[in-house]
């Protein structure tokens, strides 16, 4: 078999790929030059970028594994620039060498002068040279493995050294940030202007009342790059079509890293005084960040309750049999369209519990405006807390986190135990000082406006009307087929001045009559 018939493939691997890095090009150039010097034909090249030889064997790498499996019959010689580009494990070296022997392949490591040839017949090769190639290959892989272990240890030492310093040592920056140079040396985080615009738009929509579902859908519909896609774009990699999810939006808005705080395993990293280590500028001012956290917490506590719905009487119309919300149901027969409210129980609705939608909505509207037409509308607004309230809450959370970490045995060494004591003492002193000042909690409050329900109702959307009804405590109970009655929260109406005493007594008498009609005890 002649030398000119050898089909070669040239490979490259880079552990950490950055824009502008040309290591993989240099590796390919060396491999191609070697193949040409031997008179071989290069039939393919490949690059495994952002792939660690410490963590992945040759058969686990995206590009190389294809040539070792699906396309194993398409080539005769595998060329790499150096040993550590192929493996950093003596075990991987032995496995690949055995594979080359079983498949009759040539393995070449250009810079190390190693050529393992199982392609040509034995009578064409120098037996001693072949044996020495195996020896040198094993030695080279052992040294590559040792070097790799030292690299890992240096990385761990660097992480430990930089952990409590305000500098960015490693990893993917959180959404809204990019890695920048520090004037004092090293790296830190700076704002990613485009991502910050998206981040602030998300927060504005959340605080204006939009649901996380609606926010997420809007991001996907308008083509805003998801965090994963933005990272790929910045790295010059092809898009994979990953989309925004509700969990992604919620995580970004609640993660301390969004405020420029260094985190480890989701928790803030603390300095010697127990304060969070800032590795970049905050995305939001403290007041806005507090509002975002309060809003997320409130929605979490509200469980499955929806803020936006296409059901005009969601939370108002109830099944009189099982107590579930009535479901808005549409049906078309020929050219006629019908709307009903039916029992919303699942998997099987209560039989015969339904009401014509137009009749139900008209009844609720009449009852509501009869009582609440002159009642002033209240708007939900944010009330700022005292300046120290958020700081006190953060301090208490930090102390609790430290106590939890201590209980888990994370401060066992003498140095770590000493740091723990300093942090807790400092934080407790800070907490005691803050507790001496009266705390006014920030939160949402209802503020009465000059507008009345009667004036606003005609021009309100179905969703706005539904919110008014829920706010007023209106209920429509459906007991059978088009058998229903309304309920008005008279205590609320009387307490807020929606009705006077005479109207109150009139409504109470009418309600008593309704209860007698449906057999409901007083």
N, C-alpha and C positions, 0 to 999 in steps of 0.2 A: 504494500500500500504506500503510495507516494506522499510526500509531505504536503504537496500542493492541494491534496484532496481534503485536508483538515478544515472543518467548518468551526469557526470560533465565535464565542459570544463574550462580550466585555461587560463586566459589572462594576458598580460603584455603590457605596453606602455611606450615609452621613447620619450621625446620631442626632444632632440638632441642626435643623436647616433654618437659616435666616436669609432674608432677602439680600441679594448681592453676594452671597457666599458662592465660591466657584470651586470648591474642593472636588465635587463630583465631576466637574468638567475635566479637571486635572487628572483624576483617576481614569476616566474614560480615554483621555488622550494617550496616557502611558500604555494602557492595555491595547489600544488600537495600533500604536506604533510597534509594540512587540509582535503582534500578530502579523503585521506587514513585513517585519524583518525576517519572519519565519516562512513567509510565502503563504500564510494561511488566509482564508477568506472569512471576513467578519460578516456573519449572517444575522447578528442581533446585538443590541445593547440594552441595558436596563439600569435603573437607579432606584434604590430603596432610601427615601429621604425621611428624616425624622424617625429612624428605626434603630433601636439599640441592639447591638450584638450580644450584650450581657443578658438582656431580657428575652430575646427571640433567637431561636435556632434558624439555620438556613431554610428549613421547611416551614417556618412560621412568618417569613418576610413576604410582603405583598407581591413584589416583582420576581425575586429569585425563585420562590416556590413554584411559579408557573413553569420555569425552565427545568425544574427538577421533577416535575410531575407531568403535566399535560404536553409539554413540548420537549420532553427528554430525548426524543429521537431526532430532533431537528438540529443537533449540534454535536461536536466532538471534543471541543476544548473550552474550558471555563477559565477566563483570565481576570485577575484582580491586581490592583497596584501593590497592595501589601497584605500581610497576614491578618492584621487587625480589622481590615475591611470585610473579611469573610467571617471570622469568628473570634471571640474572646473566651473560648472555652476549649480545653483540651479534649473534652468529651465530644463536642461538636466536630472538632477536627478529625477525630478517629472515625466518627460516623460518616462524614463526608468523604473521607479517603476510602472507606470500605464501599460506599456507594459508587464512587468513581471506578473502583476495581470491578465491582459487579456489573457495571454498565459499559466498561471499556472506554473511559473518558480520560482526558488530560486536564490536570489542575495546575495553573501557573500563577505564581505570586512574584511579580516583576521585580520590585525593589529588593526583595529578600533573596532573589536568585534561586527560587525553588520551583522545580518542575516535576510533578508526579505524573508519569506517563503510563497509562494502561490501555492506550489506544493502539499503539504499534505492536507487532509481534515481538516476543522475547528475543529472537535472534537479531533484531535490529537495534537492541538497546544494550547499554553497558550495565551489567548486573550490579556492579559496585556503585555506580552513579545512582542507580535507582534506589538502592538500599540507603545511601546517604541522604537522598532527597526525603525519604520517609523520616529519617532521624531528624533532619533539620526542620521538617514540617512540624513534627511533634514538639521540638524545642521552641520553635517560633510561636506555636499556639499556647504553650505553657507560659512563655513570657507575656504574650498578649493577654492571657487570663489574669496574670499577676498585675499587669498594668491596669487592666479594667477594674480589678478589686481596689487598687490604690485610687483610681479615679473616683469610684463610688465613695470611698472613705473620705477623700478630700472634699467631695460634694457635701457629705453629711457634716463634716467639720465646719464647712463654710456656712451651712444652714444654721448650725448651733451658734456660731459666732455672730451671725447677722440677725438672729431671731428677734432680739430685743432692741435692735437698732432701727432707726427710721430710714431704712433703705430696702430696696427691692432686690432680692438675691436670686430668685428663680421663679419658675411657674408661669402660668397664663394669667395676664392681668384681668381683673374683674371687668364686667361690661361697663363702658363709659370711660375707661382709662387706657393709657398706652405707656410703655416703658420709656423713660427719659433719663438724661444724664443729670446727676446732682452736681452743683457747683463745688461741693466739698470732695467730690470723687465718688465713684460707684454709680448705682442706678436708683431711681425712684419712680413713682407713678405720676403722670400728668393727665389732664383731661383729654379725652378723644373728642374733639369738637362736634363731629357728626353724631356720635353715639350719645353725647350729652344732650343734644337737641331732642333726640328720640326719648331719652330718659325723662326729661322734663315734660315732654308732651304726654307721656304715659301717666306721670304723677298728676298733672293738671286734670286729665280726664278722670282719674280715680277720685280726686277731691271734689270734682264737680258732680259726682254721683254715678258715673258710668260703671257698669259691672266689669269684672275681670274678663268675663267671656266676651263682652262687646269690645273691650280694649284689645284683646288678643286677636279677635277676628279682624278688627280694623288694621292691625299691623300686618297681618298676612294678606289681606285684600289689597292694601296699598303697596305691597312689595317691599316693605322695610326688611332689610337683612336681619335674620336672627343672629344672636350672639355667636353661634357656631359658624354661620356663613360669613360673618364679618371677620372672624379670625382667619378663615380660609382665604378670604379676599386679601387681607393684609399680608398673608404669607405667600401670595401669588399662586395659590392652589385652586384647582377647578371647583366649582360649586357642586354641592351634593343635594341641594333642595330641601335642607332641613328647615322646619318652620317654627314659629313662635308657639309656645304652649302656655296655658294658664299657670302651670307650676313655675315655668321660667320667669314670667312676669312677676309673680308673687315672691319668688326667691330673690330676684334682683332688688325689689322694693323693700325687702326686710333684712337683707344681708348687711352687716356692719361694714363690709368691704366697700359698699357703694358710697360710704361716707369717708373713704380714704383710710380706713382703719386696717391695720395688718391683722390677718386672721390665721388661725391654724385649726384645722378640723372644724371649721364653722364658728369658732369662738375667737373673740378679740385677744390679741397678744398684748400683755401688759409690761410696762417698764418697771423699774425698781420701786417706784412710788405707787404702783398699782393702777396707773393710768393707761388707757389704750395707746398703743404705738401708732402714730400717724405716718403712713408711708406715701400719702398723696393728699391733695386737697379734697375737701368734702364736696359732694355733688349738690347737696341742699343745705340751706341754713338750718340751724337747730329747730326753729319754729316749724318750718315746713316738714322736716324729717319727723318731728313729733306728731304732726297731723297725719302723715302717711301711716305711721305705726298705729295710731289710734283708729284710723279708718279700717286698716287691715284687721285689727283685733276685733272691732265691732262686727265686721262681716263674718269673721270666724265664729263669733259667739251666736250670730243669728242663724247658724246651721244652714239648712237647705232653703231658707226663705229667699225668694227671688226679688230683685229690685226692679226688674223690667219684665213685662209680660205682654203677650198679645191677647190674654184673657182679660176682658174689661172688668170682670168681677172677681178676679183672683183674690182670695182672702176675705171676700165679702159674701159671696154665695156659698152656702154650706148645705150638705146633705143632712136632712133631719133624722135619717136612720143611723148612719155610721159616723157622722160628724166631719167627714172629709170635705175638702174643697170641691166645688162643682167644676166640671171640665167644660170648656167652651167647644161646641161641636158644630160643624158646618156640613150641610148636605145639599147636593144639587140634583133636581129631578126635572129633566127636560130643560126648559128655560127658566124654571123657578128655583130660587135659592132659599134655603131654610137655615135658621140658626137656633140652637138649643143650648141649654145648660143641662148636663147630665152628671150623675154621681161620678166622682173621680177616683173611687176606690179601685185598687189593683190587686190581683189580676182580673177580678170580676166586679163590675159595678152593681150597686144595689138596684134590683129590678123595679122599673116603673117610676123611678125618681128622676123627673125631668121637667123642664119648664121652658116655654117659648122665650128666647133671648130678648126680643124687643119688649115683651110684657114685663119681664123681670127688670130690665134696665130702666124702663119708664117708672115702675113702682119704686125702685130704689131712689131714683132721682127725685121723685115727688116727695117721698118721705124725708130725704136728706135736706132738700131746700126748704121744706116746711119748718124744719128746726134750725138749720144752720145758715140760712141765706144771709143773715146779718152778722154772722160771726166773723171776726177778723182772722185772716190767714196767718199762720205762724211759719216762719222760714227757719230752716236748720242752718245755723252759722257756727263758725269755729270761735271759741273763746280762748284766748291765750292764757297760759298759766303763768305763775311767777317765774322769774328767770332761773331759779334754782331747782324747779320741780323735775325737769327732765334729767338734770345732773344728779339729783338725789336718787331717782329711780335707777339710773345707770350704775351708780355707786352700789346700791343694794344688789343689783343683778350681778355685778362683778364680784362682790363678796361671796354671794351664793355660788357662783361658778368656781371660785377658788376653793371654797369648802368642799364642793363636789369633787374637784380634781384631787384634793388632799385625801379625801376618803377613798379614792380609786388608787392611791399609792403613787401619784405622779411627782411627789416631792420627797423621795426617799434618801437621796444623797445629802450630806451635810450642807453643801453649798446651796442646793435647791431648797432645803428646809429653811435655811437662813433667809433666802430671798422670799420665801412664802411668808415668814413672820413679818418681814419688813413691809411687804405689800399689804397684808391684812391690817397691821397696825396703822399704816398710813391711811388706808381706806376707811377704817373704823373711826379714826379721828376726823376725817373729812365728813363722814356720815353724821357723826354727833354734832358737828358744827352746823351742817345744813338743817338738821332737825330742829334746831333752836329757832329757826325762822318759820313763820306760818307758811304752809304749803297750799297754794291754790292750784288745783289740778287743771290742766288744759283739757279741753274736750268740746263736744258739740252741744249747743244749747238751742232751744226754740225761742225765737224772738218774734213778737207780734208785729205785723205790718199794718199799713193803712188800708190794704185791700180786703174785701169781703168775699166769702165763698160765692154768694149770689152774683156778684159782679164778674168774677173770674170764670165761673162755671161755663157760660155759653161758648167762650172761645177756647176752652181747655181741650187738650188732646185726650183720647180715651185713657192713656196711661196716667196723665195728670189727674183726671177725674177719679181714677181708681185709687190713687194715693190720697186724695181728699177724703174719700169714703173710708178707707182704712184708718186714716188719722182720726176721723170722727167716731170710729167704733161702730160703723153701720154693719148690719148683718141681714142677709136674706136667707131664711131657712126654708128648704124645699122638702116637703114631706111625702109627696106623691106626684102624679101626673098633673102639672099646672096647679098644684096645691102648695101655696107658699105664704109666708108672712114675714114682715120686716121687724127688725129689732133695732132700737136706738139706745145708745148709752146715755141715759138721762142724767146720771150722776155727772158725767163729763160735760154734757150740754149745759146743765144748770150751774155747775161749778165754774164754767168759763163764760157764763153770761150769754150763751147762745139763745136761751129762752127765759121768759119770765115765769112767775109762779103760776099764773092762770093757764098759760100754754102748757106748762109742765103738767098740771093736773089734767088738762084735756088729753094730752098724749098718754098719760098714765092710765086714764080710763079706757082709752082706745086699745092700749096694750093688754089691759086686763080682759077686754072683750075678745081680743085675738087669742089669748091663752085659753079662755073658755071654749072658743070655737074649735081649737085643735086638741082640747083635752089636756093642756099643759097645766100642772099645778102652780098656784101662785107662790 
